């Protein structure tokens, strides 16, 4: 092994050690979580007094509802009993229950809950279930509770929902405080027949036709599952033109993201993560999938902020649109991102020099996570360029993987993202 490779390995190991140390330090200094009792429940004297002053003829609030992805929990009946028991203990009506399906990962069920008069809708599942429920509740002022049961649980981590105890998660969902947060929306433009042919010929071609399918824990059976694609480029183009397009109910559909959407390396990492491995080791499966793409090709794109015109041309490994800043493991990728500031934080991330560049990038992320923003190293091989906007359009030279909150939505060359300020109310600790 050459000295440059040894240097890269040592740098990567040091960066990982620093990452772990930073996460432990953050856990040690973060403020203690507030109690999960909701104002108005037993023990809150001021709320009890206010309740006594309410008009006797005022209608009580509707029941809570639970949208459950049954594939994400081993003991469905045990969870039902826990939620029903906790609701009874805090004086709430018996919850309504709705289960997701492969065809509908939660959007239709959450709308049914609203139509039934639910005063709270709990998303019990992974990030796909959370996104589907959030889409239904957008602008309704009906709060969304979280019982995170997935691999990433990205929104729950940023809200500091207690992930270690199912009882605490349920208690927070039913009795926590309400907090309005921003919502991100992402839309892609359909690929041309020529780009479809390029995608069909790739070794990493996606099996997912939309986030609506992947959010339910089952990949869609799209056209890219064909096992005998022609090798000649002209034949590939003819094959793409003859093959029916994946049916899309609404080509202009906007996909919700509450944490991070993006294209390039991060989406390819999501696409490459093995479902069985995710079930066994959790979010680390994404890290292992990412190793395969460390030396992959870069994105060449233009980035337009807020409809400001032609935009800047950039080269990057990945382009991200963030509503929050923290990733699993305590990694702070966007130190300025806030859930309720009305802005998207946009980052173009690039590396040079193979593993050395990735080690340098990890060093930067670790340092900014513990508050060190000024880089004293004169020569950087890993870079993060931050921008902020309420709307962003990215146009790439080649079709790129696109993801929202860990759900793959396929390939695109034009991606449009926007933020909707304080559009969703969530229950937090």
C-alpha positions as CSV (number, residue, x, y, z in Angstrom):
1,X,0.0,0.0,0.0
2,X,1.4,3.4,-1.1
3,X,2.1,6.1,1.5
4,X,-0.8,8.2,0.2
5,X,-3.2,5.3,0.9
6,X,-1.8,4.8,4.4
7,X,-2.3,8.5,5.0
8,X,-5.9,8.3,3.8
9,X,-6.7,5.4,6.1
10,X,-5.1,7.0,9.1
11,X,-7.0,10.3,8.4
12,X,-10.3,8.4,8.0
13,X,-9.7,6.6,11.3
14,X,-8.9,9.9,13.1
15,X,-12.0,11.5,11.7
16,X,-14.2,8.6,12.9
17,X,-12.7,8.9,16.4
18,X,-13.4,12.6,16.4
19,X,-17.0,12.0,15.2
20,X,-17.6,9.6,18.1
21,X,-16.1,12.0,20.6
22,X,-18.1,14.9,19.2
23,X,-21.4,12.9,19.5
24,X,-20.6,11.9,23.1
25,X,-19.7,15.5,24.0
26,X,-23.0,16.7,22.5
27,X,-25.0,14.1,24.4
28,X,-23.2,15.2,27.6
29,X,-23.9,18.9,27.3
30,X,-27.4,19.0,25.7
31,X,-30.1,20.3,28.0
32,X,-32.3,18.0,29.8
33,X,-35.5,17.2,28.0
34,X,-38.7,18.8,29.3
35,X,-41.4,16.6,30.7
36,X,-43.8,15.0,28.3
37,X,-47.0,16.1,30.1
38,X,-49.3,18.1,27.9
39,X,-50.8,21.3,29.4
40,X,-54.3,20.4,30.4
41,X,-53.6,16.9,31.7
42,X,-53.5,15.8,35.3
43,X,-50.9,17.6,37.4
44,X,-51.2,20.9,35.6
45,X,-53.1,23.1,38.0
46,X,-53.4,26.1,35.8
47,X,-54.8,24.0,32.9
48,X,-57.2,22.3,35.3
49,X,-58.5,25.7,36.4
50,X,-58.9,26.8,32.7
51,X,-60.8,23.6,32.0
52,X,-63.3,24.4,34.8
53,X,-64.0,27.8,33.2
54,X,-64.8,26.3,29.7
55,X,-68.4,26.5,28.6
56,X,-70.3,23.3,29.5
57,X,-71.8,23.0,26.0
58,X,-68.4,23.1,24.2
59,X,-67.7,20.0,22.2
60,X,-64.8,17.8,23.5
61,X,-61.9,17.3,21.1
62,X,-62.0,14.4,18.7
63,X,-60.2,11.1,19.4
64,X,-56.5,10.6,18.5
65,X,-55.8,8.5,15.5
66,X,-52.9,6.2,14.7
67,X,-51.6,5.5,11.2
68,X,-49.6,2.3,11.6
69,X,-47.2,0.6,9.2
70,X,-47.5,-3.0,10.5
71,X,-44.4,-4.1,8.7
72,X,-42.3,-1.9,11.1
73,X,-43.4,-3.4,14.4
74,X,-43.1,-7.0,15.7
75,X,-45.9,-6.9,18.2
76,X,-48.8,-4.9,16.6
77,X,-51.3,-5.9,19.4
78,X,-48.8,-4.9,22.1
79,X,-48.4,-1.4,20.6
80,X,-52.2,-1.1,20.2
81,X,-52.7,-2.0,23.9
82,X,-50.0,0.5,25.0
83,X,-51.4,3.4,23.0
84,X,-55.0,2.7,24.0
85,X,-54.0,2.3,27.7
86,X,-51.9,5.6,27.7
87,X,-54.7,7.5,26.0
88,X,-57.2,6.3,28.7
89,X,-54.8,7.3,31.5
90,X,-54.5,10.9,30.2
91,X,-58.2,11.3,29.6
92,X,-58.3,11.0,25.8
93,X,-60.9,9.2,23.8
94,X,-60.2,5.7,22.5
95,X,-57.9,6.1,19.5
96,X,-58.9,5.3,15.9
97,X,-56.6,2.9,14.1
98,X,-55.6,2.8,10.4
99,X,-53.0,0.5,8.8
100,X,-50.9,1.4,5.8
101,X,-50.6,-0.8,2.7
102,X,-48.1,-1.2,-0.1
103,X,-50.4,0.8,-2.4
104,X,-51.0,3.6,0.2
105,X,-48.2,4.3,2.8
106,X,-50.3,6.6,4.9
107,X,-51.7,9.5,2.9
108,X,-55.2,8.1,2.4
109,X,-55.3,6.8,6.0
110,X,-54.4,10.1,7.5
111,X,-57.0,11.8,5.3
112,X,-59.6,9.3,6.6
113,X,-58.6,10.2,10.2
114,X,-59.1,13.9,9.5
115,X,-62.5,13.1,8.0
116,X,-63.4,11.2,11.1
117,X,-62.7,14.3,13.3
118,X,-59.3,13.2,14.7
119,X,-57.7,15.8,17.0
120,X,-54.3,14.2,16.6
121,X,-52.8,11.8,14.0
122,X,-49.9,9.7,15.1
123,X,-47.5,8.3,12.4
124,X,-46.3,4.9,13.7
125,X,-43.7,3.7,11.2
126,X,-40.6,4.7,9.4
127,X,-39.8,8.0,7.6
128,X,-42.0,7.1,4.7
129,X,-45.0,6.8,6.9
130,X,-44.1,10.1,8.6
131,X,-43.9,11.9,5.2
132,X,-47.2,10.5,4.0
133,X,-49.1,11.5,7.2
134,X,-47.4,14.9,7.1
135,X,-48.6,15.5,3.5
136,X,-52.2,14.8,4.6
137,X,-51.9,17.1,7.6
138,X,-50.2,20.0,5.9
139,X,-52.0,23.3,6.6
140,X,-54.7,21.6,8.8
141,X,-53.3,22.7,12.2
142,X,-54.1,19.1,13.4
143,X,-50.9,18.0,15.1
144,X,-48.9,14.9,14.1
145,X,-47.5,12.7,16.8
146,X,-44.5,10.4,16.1
147,X,-43.9,6.8,17.1
148,X,-40.7,6.2,15.1
149,X,-40.2,2.6,14.2
150,X,-38.0,2.8,11.1
151,X,-34.3,2.7,10.3
152,X,-33.4,6.4,10.1
153,X,-36.2,8.1,12.1
154,X,-34.7,11.4,10.9
155,X,-37.4,13.8,12.0
156,X,-37.7,12.2,15.4
157,X,-34.0,12.5,16.0
158,X,-34.0,16.2,15.2
159,X,-37.0,16.7,17.5
160,X,-35.2,14.7,20.3
161,X,-38.1,12.2,20.5
162,X,-37.0,9.5,23.0
163,X,-36.2,6.6,20.7
164,X,-35.0,4.2,23.4
165,X,-38.5,3.5,25.0
166,X,-41.7,2.7,23.2
167,X,-43.7,3.9,26.2
168,X,-42.0,7.3,26.2
169,X,-42.5,7.7,22.5
170,X,-46.2,7.0,22.9
171,X,-46.5,9.3,25.9
172,X,-44.8,12.1,23.9
173,X,-47.0,11.5,20.9
174,X,-50.2,11.8,23.1
175,X,-49.2,14.4,25.6
176,X,-46.3,16.4,24.2
177,X,-46.3,20.0,23.4
178,X,-47.3,21.2,19.9
179,X,-44.6,22.9,17.7
180,X,-45.2,24.3,14.2
181,X,-42.4,23.4,11.7
182,X,-41.6,24.0,8.1
183,X,-42.2,21.5,5.3
184,X,-40.0,20.9,2.2
185,X,-41.6,20.0,-1.1
186,X,-39.6,18.5,-4.0
187,X,-40.7,17.9,-7.6
188,X,-38.8,16.3,-10.5
189,X,-39.4,16.7,-14.3
190,X,-39.9,13.6,-16.4
191,X,-36.9,12.2,-18.3
192,X,-36.6,12.3,-22.0
193,X,-36.6,9.0,-24.0
194,X,-32.8,9.4,-24.4
195,X,-32.3,9.9,-20.7
196,X,-34.6,6.9,-20.0
197,X,-32.2,4.8,-22.1
198,X,-29.2,6.0,-20.2
199,X,-30.8,5.1,-16.9
200,X,-31.9,1.7,-18.1
201,X,-28.4,0.9,-19.1
202,X,-26.8,1.8,-15.7
203,X,-25.6,-0.8,-13.3
204,X,-27.3,1.1,-10.4
205,X,-30.6,1.6,-12.1
206,X,-33.4,2.1,-9.6
207,X,-36.2,-0.4,-8.9
208,X,-38.4,2.2,-7.3
209,X,-40.9,4.2,-9.3
210,X,-41.8,6.6,-6.5
211,X,-41.4,7.3,-2.8
212,X,-45.1,6.3,-2.3
213,X,-44.0,2.7,-2.9
214,X,-40.7,2.6,-1.0
215,X,-42.3,4.3,2.0
216,X,-44.4,1.2,2.7
217,X,-41.4,-1.0,2.9
218,X,-41.8,-2.6,-0.5
219,X,-40.0,-1.6,-3.7
220,X,-42.1,-0.9,-6.7
221,X,-41.8,-3.3,-9.7
222,X,-40.7,-0.8,-12.3
223,X,-39.3,-1.2,-15.7
224,X,-35.7,-1.1,-14.5
225,X,-36.0,-4.6,-13.0
226,X,-35.6,-6.0,-16.6
227,X,-32.8,-8.6,-16.3
228,X,-31.9,-8.8,-20.0
229,X,-31.4,-5.3,-21.2
230,X,-29.5,-4.9,-24.5
231,X,-25.9,-3.9,-24.3
232,X,-25.7,-1.8,-27.5
233,X,-26.4,1.9,-27.0
234,X,-28.8,2.2,-30.0
235,X,-30.6,-0.9,-28.9
236,X,-30.9,0.5,-25.4
237,X,-32.6,3.7,-26.8
238,X,-35.0,1.6,-28.9
239,X,-35.8,-0.6,-25.9
240,X,-36.5,2.5,-23.7
241,X,-38.8,4.0,-26.4
242,X,-40.7,0.7,-26.8
243,X,-41.1,0.0,-23.1
244,X,-44.2,1.6,-21.5
245,X,-43.5,4.4,-19.0
246,X,-44.0,3.7,-15.3
247,X,-47.6,4.9,-14.7
248,X,-47.7,8.1,-12.7
249,X,-51.0,9.5,-11.5
250,X,-49.7,13.0,-11.4
251,X,-46.5,13.9,-13.2
252,X,-46.4,17.2,-11.3
253,X,-46.6,15.5,-7.9
254,X,-44.6,17.2,-5.1
255,X,-42.9,14.9,-2.6
256,X,-42.8,16.0,1.0
257,X,-39.5,16.1,2.9
258,X,-39.2,17.1,6.5
259,X,-35.5,16.6,6.9
260,X,-33.3,16.4,3.8
261,X,-33.9,15.9,0.1
262,X,-31.0,15.6,-2.4
263,X,-29.5,14.1,-5.5
264,X,-26.2,12.5,-6.3
265,X,-24.1,10.5,-3.8
266,X,-26.6,10.6,-0.9
267,X,-29.5,9.3,-3.1
268,X,-27.2,6.6,-4.6
269,X,-26.4,5.6,-1.1
270,X,-30.1,5.3,-0.3
271,X,-30.6,3.2,-3.5
272,X,-27.8,0.9,-2.6
273,X,-28.8,0.1,1.0
274,X,-29.9,-3.5,1.5
275,X,-33.3,-3.9,3.2
276,X,-32.2,-7.0,5.2
277,X,-29.0,-5.2,6.4
278,X,-31.1,-2.2,7.4
279,X,-33.3,-4.4,9.5
280,X,-30.3,-5.9,11.2
281,X,-27.9,-3.0,11.8
282,X,-30.2,0.1,11.2
283,X,-28.9,3.3,9.7
284,X,-25.3,2.0,9.5
285,X,-26.5,0.0,6.4
286,X,-26.6,3.4,4.6
287,X,-23.0,4.0,5.5
288,X,-21.9,0.6,4.2
289,X,-23.8,1.3,0.9
290,X,-22.1,4.7,0.6
291,X,-18.7,3.1,0.7
292,X,-19.4,1.6,-2.8
293,X,-20.0,5.1,-4.2
294,X,-17.1,7.0,-2.7
295,X,-15.2,7.1,-6.0
296,X,-18.3,7.4,-8.2
297,X,-18.8,10.1,-10.8
298,X,-19.5,13.7,-9.9
299,X,-22.6,15.8,-10.6
300,X,-22.3,18.7,-13.0
301,X,-25.2,21.1,-12.6
302,X,-26.5,24.6,-12.4
303,X,-28.2,25.8,-9.2
304,X,-30.8,28.5,-9.3
305,X,-31.8,30.1,-6.0
306,X,-35.2,31.8,-5.7
307,X,-35.8,32.2,-9.4
308,X,-32.8,34.4,-9.7
309,X,-32.0,33.6,-13.3
310,X,-29.4,31.2,-14.9
311,X,-27.7,30.3,-11.7
312,X,-24.2,29.0,-10.9
313,X,-22.5,26.1,-12.5
314,X,-21.0,23.6,-10.0
315,X,-19.4,20.2,-9.7
316,X,-20.2,18.2,-6.7
317,X,-20.6,14.7,-5.2
318,X,-24.0,15.6,-3.9
319,X,-26.5,18.5,-3.7
320,X,-28.7,18.6,-0.6
321,X,-31.8,20.6,0.5
322,X,-32.2,20.6,4.2
323,X,-35.0,21.5,6.6
324,X,-32.9,20.4,9.7
325,X,-29.3,19.8,10.3
326,X,-28.7,16.6,12.3
327,X,-28.1,13.1,10.9
328,X,-28.0,9.7,12.7
329,X,-25.1,9.3,15.1
330,X,-25.2,13.0,16.2
331,X,-23.6,14.2,12.9
332,X,-24.5,17.9,12.3
333,X,-24.3,18.4,8.6
334,X,-26.2,21.7,8.5
335,X,-25.2,23.8,11.6
336,X,-27.5,26.7,10.7
337,X,-30.6,24.8,9.7
338,X,-33.7,25.3,11.8
339,X,-37.1,23.5,11.6
340,X,-39.1,26.7,11.7
341,X,-37.1,29.5,10.1
342,X,-38.8,29.5,6.7
343,X,-35.6,28.6,4.7
344,X,-34.0,25.7,3.0
345,X,-30.3,25.2,3.6
346,X,-28.7,24.2,0.4
347,X,-25.3,22.4,0.3
348,X,-23.0,21.4,-2.5
349,X,-20.6,18.8,-1.2
350,X,-17.4,17.8,-3.1
351,X,-14.3,15.8,-2.5
352,X,-11.0,15.3,-4.3
353,X,-8.1,12.8,-3.9
354,X,-10.1,9.7,-3.2
355,X,-10.3,8.6,0.5
356,X,-8.2,11.6,1.5
357,X,-11.0,13.9,0.3
358,X,-13.7,12.0,2.2
359,X,-11.6,11.9,5.4
360,X,-11.1,15.7,5.1
361,X,-14.8,16.2,4.5
362,X,-15.6,14.1,7.6
363,X,-13.1,16.2,9.6
364,X,-15.0,19.4,8.6
365,X,-18.4,17.9,9.5
366,X,-17.1,16.8,13.0
367,X,-15.6,20.2,13.7
368,X,-18.7,22.2,12.7
369,X,-20.8,19.8,14.8
370,X,-18.9,20.9,17.9
371,X,-19.0,24.6,16.9
372,X,-15.7,25.0,15.0
373,X,-16.7,26.7,11.8
374,X,-13.4,28.2,10.7
375,X,-11.1,25.8,8.9
376,X,-7.4,26.4,9.7
377,X,-6.2,23.8,7.2
378,X,-4.8,25.7,4.2
379,X,-5.4,22.9,1.6
380,X,-8.8,21.3,1.6
381,X,-9.7,18.2,-0.4
382,X,-13.3,18.0,1.0
383,X,-15.6,21.0,0.7
384,X,-19.1,22.0,1.7
385,X,-20.6,25.2,0.1
386,X,-23.7,26.4,2.0
387,X,-26.4,28.6,0.6
388,X,-30.0,29.5,1.7
389,X,-33.1,30.0,-0.3
390,X,-36.9,29.5,-0.1
391,X,-36.9,27.9,-3.6
392,X,-34.1,26.2,-5.6
393,X,-33.9,24.6,-9.0
394,X,-31.1,22.2,-10.0
395,X,-30.4,21.2,-13.6
396,X,-27.9,18.4,-14.1
397,X,-26.0,17.3,-17.2
398,X,-26.9,13.6,-16.6
399,X,-29.8,11.9,-14.9
400,X,-29.2,11.6,-11.1
401,X,-30.7,9.6,-8.3
402,X,-33.1,11.7,-6.2
403,X,-34.2,11.0,-2.6
404,X,-36.4,12.6,0.1
405,X,-35.9,11.7,3.7
406,X,-34.3,8.4,2.8
407,X,-37.0,7.4,0.2
408,X,-35.8,7.1,-3.4
409,X,-38.0,8.7,-6.0
410,X,-36.1,7.7,-9.1
411,X,-33.9,9.6,-11.5
412,X,-34.2,13.2,-12.7
413,X,-32.2,15.9,-14.5
414,X,-34.4,18.8,-13.2
415,X,-35.2,19.0,-9.5
416,X,-37.3,21.8,-7.9
417,X,-37.5,22.2,-4.1
418,X,-39.3,24.8,-2.0
419,X,-40.1,25.4,1.6
420,X,-43.6,26.0,3.1
421,X,-43.1,27.9,6.4
422,X,-44.7,26.4,9.6
423,X,-47.1,24.3,7.5
424,X,-47.1,21.3,10.0
425,X,-47.7,21.0,13.7
426,X,-45.8,18.2,15.4
427,X,-45.8,16.8,19.0
428,X,-42.5,17.1,20.7
429,X,-41.1,16.3,24.1
